[in-house]
Amino acid sequence: MSVYDPGLQPERTGLAWQRTSLALGLGALVYARIAAQTVGVWAWLLGGAGILTALALGAASRRRYRYTHRSLTSGVVKLPDGVLPAALALAVATGGLIVLALTLVGPAAR
């Protein structure tokens, strides 16, 4: 009996991670564009960090999908841990706190 269910769950999860990384990258660009007038170069630096985080998330999610698919199709079920969601939550929380600090400081951050 095979453990793998061909219901495309890993594919949907992989696509969800791709959408998340695209949204993170786009959000970083939008923030940089809008906040550049208020906080100057810091907005572009934080936007660049967001883009790098989105690229890293995209690469990690592709590795995670391949690992999950390989595990399910081989019959040896060893699914990935929760490090990727935890790392993403930490990165978004840290970025949010930095954005909040820059917004509160405002023009003095230039």
N, CA, C and O atoms as CSV, one atom per row, in Angstrom:
chain,resi,resn,atom,element,x,y,z
A,1,MET,N,N,0.845,-1.190,0.000
A,1,MET,CA,C,0.000,0.000,0.000
A,1,MET,C,C,0.884,1.245,0.000
A,1,MET,O,O,1.816,1.355,0.797
A,2,SER,N,N,0.590,2.157,-0.878
A,2,SER,CA,C,1.373,3.381,-1.002
A,2,SER,C,C,0.829,4.455,-0.070
A,2,SER,O,O,-0.383,4.599,0.090
A,3,VAL,N,N,1.722,5.191,0.531
A,3,VAL,CA,C,1.325,6.285,1.405
A,3,VAL,C,C,0.947,7.518,0.585
A,3,VAL,O,O,0.170,8.358,1.040
A,4,TYR,N,N,1.489,7.620,-0.601
A,4,TYR,CA,C,1.296,8.804,-1.438
A,4,TYR,C,C,-0.120,8.853,-1.987
A,4,TYR,O,O,-0.587,7.897,-2.606
A,5,ASP,N,N,-0.794,9.955,-1.764
A,5,ASP,CA,C,-2.126,10.210,-2.307
A,5,ASP,C,C,-1.970,11.189,-3.468
A,5,ASP,O,O,-1.499,12.308,-3.264
A,6,PRO,N,N,-2.352,10.795,-4.669
A,6,PRO,CA,C,-2.136,11.676,-5.819
A,6,PRO,C,C,-3.135,12.829,-5.893
A,6,PRO,O,O,-3.573,13.192,-6.984
A,7,GLY,N,N,-3.494,13.398,-4.772
A,7,GLY,CA,C,-4.472,14.481,-4.757
A,7,GLY,C,C,-3.871,15.863,-4.908
A,7,GLY,O,O,-4.563,16.860,-4.702
A,8,LEU,N,N,-2.614,15.945,-5.259
A,8,LEU,CA,C,-1.913,17.197,-5.540
A,8,LEU,C,C,-1.735,18.110,-4.328
A,8,LEU,O,O,-1.519,19.311,-4.495
A,9,GLN,N,N,-1.823,17.566,-3.110
A,9,GLN,CA,C,-1.621,18.402,-1.929
A,9,GLN,C,C,-0.226,19.022,-1.887
A,9,GLN,O,O,-0.110,20.216,-1.611
A,10,PRO,N,N,0.841,18.255,-2.151
A,10,PRO,CA,C,2.168,18.891,-2.133
A,10,PRO,C,C,2.314,19.978,-3.201
A,10,PRO,O,O,2.992,20.981,-2.982
A,11,GLU,N,N,1.682,19.776,-4.344
A,11,GLU,CA,C,1.757,20.776,-5.403
A,11,GLU,C,C,1.049,22.060,-4.990
A,11,GLU,O,O,1.553,23.157,-5.229
A,12,ARG,N,N,-0.120,21.922,-4.370
A,12,ARG,CA,C,-0.845,23.112,-3.910
A,12,ARG,C,C,-0.063,23.839,-2.829
A,12,ARG,O,O,-0.021,25.069,-2.808
A,13,THR,N,N,0.554,23.083,-1.934
A,13,THR,CA,C,1.358,23.705,-0.888
A,13,THR,C,C,2.565,24.416,-1.493
A,13,THR,O,O,2.916,25.516,-1.065
A,14,GLY,N,N,3.200,23.797,-2.481
A,14,GLY,CA,C,4.326,24.439,-3.157
A,14,GLY,C,C,3.914,25.731,-3.846
A,14,GLY,O,O,4.636,26.726,-3.796
A,15,LEU,N,N,2.749,25.711,-4.489
A,15,LEU,CA,C,2.251,26.924,-5.132
A,15,LEU,C,C,1.930,28.011,-4.104
A,15,LEU,O,O,2.149,29.195,-4.359
A,16,ALA,N,N,1.413,27.607,-2.947
A,16,ALA,CA,C,1.123,28.582,-1.893
A,16,ALA,C,C,2.409,29.244,-1.396
A,16,ALA,O,O,2.433,30.448,-1.139
A,17,TRP,N,N,3.476,28.454,-1.263
A,17,TRP,CA,C,4.767,29.031,-0.855
A,17,TRP,C,C,5.282,29.979,-1.924
A,17,TRP,O,O,5.864,31.013,-1.595
A,18,GLN,N,N,5.084,29.653,-3.200
A,18,GLN,CA,C,5.514,30.555,-4.277
A,18,GLN,C,C,4.747,31.873,-4.220
A,18,GLN,O,O,5.328,32.948,-4.372
A,19,ARG,N,N,3.437,31.778,-4.001
A,19,ARG,CA,C,2.636,33.005,-3.885
A,19,ARG,C,C,3.086,33.835,-2.693
A,19,ARG,O,O,3.125,35.064,-2.765
A,20,THR,N,N,3.423,33.166,-1.600
A,20,THR,CA,C,3.885,33.881,-0.415
A,20,THR,C,C,5.188,34.615,-0.694
A,20,THR,O,O,5.344,35.771,-0.300
A,21,SER,N,N,6.122,33.958,-1.367
A,21,SER,CA,C,7.396,34.623,-1.657
A,21,SER,C,C,7.201,35.782,-2.640
A,21,SER,O,O,7.845,36.821,-2.501
A,22,LEU,N,N,6.325,35.614,-3.624
A,22,LEU,CA,C,6.041,36.715,-4.547
A,22,LEU,C,C,5.385,37.892,-3.828
A,22,LEU,O,O,5.725,39.046,-4.089
A,23,ALA,N,N,4.454,37.608,-2.931
A,23,ALA,CA,C,3.788,38.672,-2.185
A,23,ALA,C,C,4.774,39.400,-1.272
A,23,ALA,O,O,4.705,40.621,-1.127
A,24,LEU,N,N,5.682,38.656,-0.664
A,24,LEU,CA,C,6.693,39.272,0.196
A,24,LEU,C,C,7.594,40.197,-0.619
A,24,LEU,O,O,7.884,41.315,-0.193
A,25,GLY,N,N,8.032,39.739,-1.776
A,25,GLY,CA,C,8.884,40.569,-2.623
A,25,GLY,C,C,8.167,41.807,-3.130
A,25,GLY,O,O,8.727,42.903,-3.114
A,26,LEU,N,N,6.939,41.639,-3.578
A,26,LEU,CA,C,6.164,42.774,-4.066
A,26,LEU,C,C,5.872,43.761,-2.936
A,26,LEU,O,O,5.957,44.974,-3.128
A,27,GLY,N,N,5.531,43.240,-1.766
A,27,GLY,CA,C,5.293,44.113,-0.615
A,27,GLY,C,C,6.528,44.908,-0.237
A,27,GLY,O,O,6.428,46.076,0.139
A,28,ALA,N,N,7.692,44.281,-0.334
A,28,ALA,CA,C,8.941,44.983,-0.025
A,28,ALA,C,C,9.188,46.108,-1.026
A,28,ALA,O,O,9.604,47.202,-0.643
A,29,LEU,N,N,8.933,45.841,-2.307
A,29,LEU,CA,C,9.112,46.888,-3.321
A,29,LEU,C,C,8.129,48.042,-3.130
A,29,LEU,O,O,8.503,49.209,-3.246
A,30,VAL,N,N,6.888,47.714,-2.840
A,30,VAL,CA,C,5.877,48.753,-2.630
A,30,VAL,C,C,6.237,49.593,-1.409
A,30,VAL,O,O,6.132,50.819,-1.442
A,31,TYR,N,N,6.662,48.932,-0.331
A,31,TYR,CA,C,7.069,49.675,0.865
A,31,TYR,C,C,8.226,50.614,0.536
A,31,TYR,O,O,8.205,51.785,0.917
A,32,ALA,N,N,9.232,50.104,-0.167
A,32,ALA,CA,C,10.397,50.926,-0.488
A,32,ALA,C,C,9.992,52.145,-1.311
A,32,ALA,O,O,10.490,53.247,-1.080
A,33,ARG,N,N,9.109,51.952,-2.249
A,33,ARG,CA,C,8.678,53.054,-3.115
A,33,ARG,C,C,7.883,54.097,-2.342
A,33,ARG,O,O,8.089,55.297,-2.521
A,34,ILE,N,N,6.978,53.645,-1.487
A,34,ILE,CA,C,6.116,54.577,-0.757
A,34,ILE,C,C,6.869,55.265,0.376
A,34,ILE,O,O,6.726,56.472,0.571
A,35,ALA,N,N,7.663,54.512,1.117
A,35,ALA,CA,C,8.324,55.061,2.302
A,35,ALA,C,C,9.604,55.818,1.981
A,35,ALA,O,O,10.171,56.454,2.870
A,36,ALA,N,N,10.072,55.770,0.749
A,36,ALA,CA,C,11.326,56.449,0.404
A,36,ALA,C,C,11.236,57.952,0.649
A,36,ALA,O,O,12.237,58.580,0.996
A,37,GLN,N,N,10.069,58.530,0.475
A,37,GLN,CA,C,9.911,59.967,0.702
A,37,GLN,C,C,10.009,60.319,2.177
A,37,GLN,O,O,10.407,61.429,2.531
A,38,THR,N,N,9.645,59.373,3.038
A,38,THR,CA,C,9.623,59.647,4.466
A,38,THR,C,C,10.932,59.289,5.153
A,38,THR,O,O,11.480,60.091,5.910
A,39,VAL,N,N,11.429,58.092,4.892
A,39,VAL,CA,C,12.613,57.623,5.631
A,39,VAL,C,C,13.853,57.508,4.761
A,39,VAL,O,O,14.899,57.063,5.235
A,40,GLY,N,N,13.757,57.895,3.513
A,40,GLY,CA,C,14.930,57.959,2.652
A,40,GLY,C,C,15.522,56.613,2.289
A,40,GLY,O,O,14.806,55.667,1.960
A,41,VAL,N,N,16.841,56.545,2.354
A,41,VAL,CA,C,17.571,55.368,1.889
A,41,VAL,C,C,17.255,54.123,2.723
A,41,VAL,O,O,17.393,52.999,2.238
A,42,TRP,N,N,16.837,54.320,3.960
A,42,TRP,CA,C,16.502,53.166,4.808
A,42,TRP,C,C,15.361,52.357,4.216
A,42,TRP,O,O,15.328,51.134,4.354
A,43,ALA,N,N,14.435,53.023,3.567
A,43,ALA,CA,C,13.316,52.313,2.936
A,43,ALA,C,C,13.821,51.401,1.835
A,43,ALA,O,O,13.356,50.269,1.701
A,44,TRP,N,N,14.779,51.888,1.039
A,44,TRP,CA,C,15.323,51.059,-0.043
A,44,TRP,C,C,16.164,49.915,0.504
A,44,TRP,O,O,16.161,48.817,-0.054
A,45,LEU,N,N,16.881,50.166,1.593
A,45,LEU,CA,C,17.662,49.084,2.205
A,45,LEU,C,C,16.745,47.995,2.756
A,45,LEU,O,O,17.000,46.804,2.578
A,46,LEU,N,N,15.682,48.417,3.423
A,46,LEU,CA,C,14.731,47.438,3.955
A,46,LEU,C,C,13.989,46.734,2.824
A,46,LEU,O,O,13.708,45.539,2.923
A,47,GLY,N,N,13.672,47.445,1.763
A,47,GLY,CA,C,13.048,46.818,0.597
A,47,GLY,C,C,13.966,45.786,-0.038
A,47,GLY,O,O,13.517,44.712,-0.440
A,48,GLY,N,N,15.252,46.111,-0.130
A,48,GLY,CA,C,16.231,45.149,-0.655
A,48,GLY,C,C,16.337,43.917,0.215
A,48,GLY,O,O,16.453,42.799,-0.287
A,49,ALA,N,N,16.297,44.123,1.532
A,49,ALA,CA,C,16.324,42.975,2.447
A,49,ALA,C,C,15.077,42.117,2.260
A,49,ALA,O,O,15.143,40.891,2.340
A,50,GLY,N,N,13.944,42.764,2.012
A,50,GLY,CA,C,12.718,42.016,1.752
A,50,GLY,C,C,12.794,41.210,0.468
A,50,GLY,O,O,12.303,40.083,0.407
A,51,ILE,N,N,13.409,41.785,-0.560
A,51,ILE,CA,C,13.585,41.063,-1.829
A,51,ILE,C,C,14.495,39.860,-1.621
A,51,ILE,O,O,14.206,38.769,-2.112
A,52,LEU,N,N,15.593,40.055,-0.896
A,52,LEU,CA,C,16.500,38.929,-0.625
A,52,LEU,C,C,15.799,37.837,0.180
A,52,LEU,O,O,16.005,36.648,-0.065
A,53,THR,N,N,14.972,38.245,1.138
A,53,THR,CA,C,14.210,37.270,1.921
A,53,THR,C,C,13.232,36.520,1.026
A,53,THR,O,O,13.066,35.308,1.165
A,54,ALA,N,N,12.586,37.231,0.112
A,54,ALA,CA,C,11.643,36.580,-0.805
A,54,ALA,C,C,12.356,35.585,-1.717
A,54,ALA,O,O,11.838,34.498,-1.971
A,55,LEU,N,N,13.537,35.948,-2.208
A,55,LEU,CA,C,14.304,35.022,-3.051
A,55,LEU,C,C,14.728,33.783,-2.266
A,55,LEU,O,O,14.651,32.662,-2.769
A,56,ALA,N,N,15.176,33.995,-1.033
A,56,ALA,CA,C,15.569,32.855,-0.194
A,56,ALA,C,C,14.364,31.975,0.116
A,56,ALA,O,O,14.475,30.749,0.122
A,57,LEU,N,N,13.220,32.593,0.372
A,57,LEU,CA,C,11.999,31.831,0.635
A,57,LEU,C,C,11.588,31.026,-0.587
A,57,LEU,O,O,11.183,29.871,-0.457
A,58,GLY,N,N,11.687,31.617,-1.767
A,58,GLY,CA,C,11.349,30.892,-2.993
A,58,GLY,C,C,12.238,29.679,-3.198
A,58,GLY,O,O,11.757,28.602,-3.549
A,59,ALA,N,N,13.538,29.853,-2.980
A,59,ALA,CA,C,14.469,28.730,-3.140
A,59,ALA,C,C,14.212,27.651,-2.094
A,59,ALA,O,O,14.216,26.461,-2.410
A,60,ALA,N,N,13.990,28.065,-0.850
A,60,ALA,CA,C,13.740,27.088,0.215
A,60,ALA,C,C,12.426,26.349,-0.013
A,60,ALA,O,O,12.326,25.158,0.281
A,61,SER,N,N,11.422,27.043,-0.531
A,61,SER,CA,C,10.137,26.374,-0.765
A,61,SER,C,C,10.240,25.360,-1.901
A,61,SER,O,O,9.589,24.317,-1.856
A,62,ARG,N,N,11.048,25.652,-2.916
A,62,ARG,CA,C,11.244,24.663,-3.989
A,62,ARG,C,C,11.960,23.427,-3.462
A,62,ARG,O,O,11.604,22.303,-3.814
A,63,ARG,N,N,12.971,23.633,-2.618
A,63,ARG,CA,C,13.659,22.489,-2.003
A,63,ARG,C,C,12.696,21.695,-1.125
A,63,ARG,O,O,12.713,20.464,-1.125
A,64,ARG,N,N,11.866,22.404,-0.386
A,64,ARG,CA,C,10.903,21.745,0.503
A,64,ARG,C,C,9.910,20.909,-0.307
A,64,ARG,O,O,9.593,19.783,0.075
A,65,TYR,N,N,9.418,21.457,-1.427
A,65,TYR,CA,C,8.485,20.709,-2.266
A,65,TYR,C,C,9.144,19.454,-2.826
A,65,TYR,O,O,8.562,18.371,-2.772
A,66,ARG,N,N,10.356,19.594,-3.364
A,66,ARG,CA,C,11.039,18.424,-3.936
A,66,ARG,C,C,11.279,17.359,-2.873
A,66,ARG,O,O,11.117,16.168,-3.137
A,67,TYR,N,N,11.664,17.784,-1.673
A,67,TYR,CA,C,11.897,16.843,-0.580
A,67,TYR,C,C,10.599,16.116,-0.210
A,67,TYR,O,O,10.590,14.896,-0.041
A,68,THR,N,N,9.512,16.872,-0.086
A,68,THR,CA,C,8.222,16.274,0.269
A,68,THR,C,C,7.755,15.309,-0.808
A,68,THR,O,O,7.321,14.201,-0.494
A,69,HIS,N,N,7.834,15.706,-2.056
A,69,HIS,CA,C,7.394,14.852,-3.156
A,69,HIS,C,C,8.225,13.574,-3.212
A,69,HIS,O,O,7.683,12.480,-3.369
A,70,ARG,N,N,9.531,13.717,-3.084
A,70,ARG,CA,C,10.411,12.546,-3.106
A,70,ARG,C,C,10.098,11.612,-1.931
A,70,ARG,O,O,10.102,10.391,-2.088
A,71,SER,N,N,9.831,12.183,-0.767
A,71,SER,CA,C,9.514,11.378,0.410
A,71,SER,C,C,8.198,10.620,0.226
A,71,SER,O,O,8.101,9.444,0.577
A,72,LEU,N,N,7.198,11.292,-0.318
A,72,LEU,CA,C,5.897,10.642,-0.480
A,72,LEU,C,C,5.902,9.581,-1.571
A,72,LEU,O,O,5.250,8.548,-1.423
A,73,THR,N,N,6.616,9.813,-2.649
A,73,THR,CA,C,6.618,8.841,-3.741
A,73,THR,C,C,7.540,7.662,-3.486
A,73,THR,O,O,7.372,6.609,-4.101
A,74,SER,N,N,8.508,7.813,-2.596
A,74,SER,CA,C,9.425,6.699,-2.326
A,74,SER,C,C,8.844,5.711,-1.326
A,74,SER,O,O,9.329,4.584,-1.222
A,75,GLY,N,N,7.824,6.108,-0.598
A,75,GLY,CA,C,7.242,5.219,0.394
A,75,GLY,C,C,7.850,5.380,1.776
A,75,GLY,O,O,7.294,4.881,2.754
A,76,VAL,N,N,8.970,6.059,1.873
A,76,VAL,CA,C,9.608,6.337,3.168
A,76,VAL,C,C,9.187,7.744,3.567
A,76,VAL,O,O,9.744,8.732,3.089
A,77,VAL,N,N,8.204,7.819,4.445
A,77,VAL,CA,C,7.631,9.119,4.774
A,77,VAL,C,C,8.448,9.783,5.874
A,77,VAL,O,O,8.458,9.343,7.024
A,78,LYS,N,N,9.123,10.839,5.493
A,78,LYS,CA,C,9.842,11.697,6.430
A,78,LYS,C,C,9.591,13.120,5.949
A,78,LYS,O,O,10.342,13.653,5.133
A,79,LEU,N,N,8.542,13.719,6.458
A,79,LEU,CA,C,8.116,15.029,5.983
A,79,LEU,C,C,8.978,16.134,6.590
A,79,LEU,O,O,9.604,15.932,7.631
A,80,PRO,N,N,9.014,17.307,5.942
A,80,PRO,CA,C,9.849,18.406,6.432
A,80,PRO,C,C,9.351,18.944,7.768
A,80,PRO,O,O,8.185,18.792,8.134
A,81,ASP,N,N,10.277,19.577,8.481
A,81,ASP,CA,C,9.932,20.145,9.782
A,81,ASP,C,C,9.325,21.538,9.602
A,81,ASP,O,O,9.042,21.959,8.481
A,82,GLY,N,N,9.131,22.231,10.691
A,82,GLY,CA,C,8.500,23.548,10.648
A,82,GLY,C,C,9.476,24.704,10.664
A,82,GLY,O,O,9.118,25.809,11.072
A,83,VAL,N,N,10.705,24.468,10.226
A,83,VAL,CA,C,11.714,25.526,10.259
A,83,VAL,C,C,11.379,26.649,9.276
A,83,VAL,O,O,11.528,27.823,9.615
A,84,LEU,N,N,10.935,26.314,8.079
A,84,LEU,CA,C,10.635,27.345,7.075
A,84,LEU,C,C,9.507,28.278,7.527
A,84,LEU,O,O,9.676,29.494,7.436
A,85,PRO,N,N,8.368,27.772,8.009
A,85,PRO,CA,C,7.339,28.700,8.489
A,85,PRO,C,C,7.806,29.537,9.679
A,85,PRO,O,O,7.460,30.714,9.784
A,86,ALA,N,N,8.588,28.937,10.572
A,86,ALA,CA,C,9.087,29.690,11.725
A,86,ALA,C,C,10.064,30.780,11.288
A,86,ALA,O,O,10.021,31.897,11.805
A,87,ALA,N,N,10.937,30.460,10.345
A,87,ALA,CA,C,11.894,31.454,9.851
A,87,ALA,C,C,11.179,32.598,9.139
A,87,ALA,O,O,11.553,33.761,9.292
A,88,LEU,N,N,10.154,32.267,8.365
A,88,LEU,CA,C,9.389,33.311,7.682
A,88,LEU,C,C,8.681,34.204,8.697
A,88,LEU,O,O,8.682,35.426,8.549
A,89,ALA,N,N,8.082,33.614,9.715
A,89,ALA,CA,C,7.403,34.405,10.741
A,89,ALA,C,C,8.382,35.333,11.454
A,89,ALA,O,O,8.063,36.492,11.722
A,90,LEU,N,N,9.567,34.827,11.758
A,90,LEU,CA,C,10.585,35.649,12.413
A,90,LEU,C,C,11.039,36.794,11.502
A,90,LEU,O,O,11.196,37.926,11.959
A,91,ALA,N,N,11.248,36.500,10.220
A,91,ALA,CA,C,11.688,37.535,9.278
A,91,ALA,C,C,10.626,38.619,9.107
A,91,ALA,O,O,10.952,39.805,9.081
A,92,VAL,N,N,9.369,38.224,8.992
A,92,VAL,CA,C,8.293,39.201,8.811
A,92,VAL,C,C,8.107,40.032,10.079
A,92,VAL,O,O,7.901,41.243,9.997
A,93,ALA,N,N,8.177,39.394,11.250
A,93,ALA,CA,C,8.041,40.133,12.506
A,93,ALA,C,C,9.187,41.128,12.683
A,93,ALA,O,O,8.966,42.265,13.099
A,94,THR,N,N,10.400,40.703,12.369
A,94,THR,CA,C,11.551,41.599,12.477
A,94,THR,C,C,11.420,42.769,11.507
A,94,THR,O,O,11.651,43.920,11.877
A,95,GLY,N,N,11.050,42.469,10.266
A,95,GLY,CA,C,10.844,43.535,9.287
A,95,GLY,C,C,9.747,44.496,9.713
A,95,GLY,O,O,9.871,45.707,9.534
A,96,GLY,N,N,8.682,43.962,10.272
A,96,GLY,CA,C,7.592,44.809,10.740
A,96,GLY,C,C,8.011,45.737,11.867
A,96,GLY,O,O,7.611,46.900,11.901
A,97,LEU,N,N,8.818,45.223,12.791
A,97,LEU,CA,C,9.309,46.069,13.883
A,97,LEU,C,C,10.241,47.164,13.364
A,97,LEU,O,O,10.213,48.294,13.851
A,98,ILE,N,N,11.061,46.824,12.379
A,98,ILE,CA,C,11.951,47.835,11.796
A,98,ILE,C,C,11.140,48.900,11.064
A,98,ILE,O,O,11.431,50.091,11.176
A,99,VAL,N,N,10.129,48.474,10.319
A,99,VAL,CA,C,9.259,49.435,9.624
A,99,VAL,C,C,8.565,50.336,10.634
A,99,VAL,O,O,8.479,51.546,10.426
A,100,LEU,N,N,8.075,49.766,11.716
A,100,LEU,CA,C,7.416,50.559,12.752
A,100,LEU,C,C,8.380,51.579,13.347
A,100,LEU,O,O,8.028,52.745,13.524
A,101,ALA,N,N,9.594,51.138,13.653
A,101,ALA,CA,C,10.585,52.052,14.220
A,101,ALA,C,C,10.922,53.174,13.241
A,101,ALA,O,O,11.000,54.337,13.637
A,102,LEU,N,N,11.122,52.837,11.978
A,102,LEU,CA,C,11.437,53.865,10.983
A,102,LEU,C,C,10.275,54.833,10.784
A,102,LEU,O,O,10.486,56.027,10.573
A,103,THR,N,N,9.062,54.321,10.852
A,103,THR,CA,C,7.892,55.176,10.680
A,103,THR,C,C,7.739,56.130,11.860
A,103,THR,O,O,7.394,57.298,11.678
A,104,LEU,N,N,7.994,55.634,13.067
A,104,LEU,CA,C,7.874,56.487,14.245
A,104,LEU,C,C,8.966,57.543,14.290
A,104,LEU,O,O,8.725,58.671,14.721
A,105,VAL,N,N,10.165,57.182,13.846
A,105,VAL,CA,C,11.261,58.149,13.828
A,105,VAL,C,C,11.045,59.158,12.710
A,105,VAL,O,O,11.323,60.347,12.870
A,106,GLY,N,N,10.541,58.667,11.564
A,106,GLY,CA,C,10.186,59.535,10.448
A,106,GLY,C,C,11.360,60.236,9.804
A,106,GLY,O,O,12.377,59.605,9.516
A,107,PRO,N,N,11.236,61.543,9.569
A,107,PRO,CA,C,12.286,62.274,8.852
A,107,PRO,C,C,13.635,62.273,9.568
A,107,PRO,O,O,14.662,62.502,8.929
A,108,ALA,N,N,13.660,62.028,10.846
A,108,ALA,CA,C,14.933,61.998,11.575
A,108,ALA,C,C,15.785,60.810,11.160
A,108,ALA,O,O,16.981,60.781,11.449
A,109,ALA,N,N,15.191,59.825,10.485
A,109,ALA,CA,C,15.937,58.633,10.072
A,109,ALA,C,C,16.814,58.897,8.853
A,109,ALA,O,O,17.651,58.064,8.507
A,110,ARG,N,N,16.640,60.016,8.212
A,110,ARG,CA,C,17.420,60.304,6.997
A,110,ARG,C,C,18.854,60.551,7.296
A,110,ARG,O,O,19.640,60.806,6.384
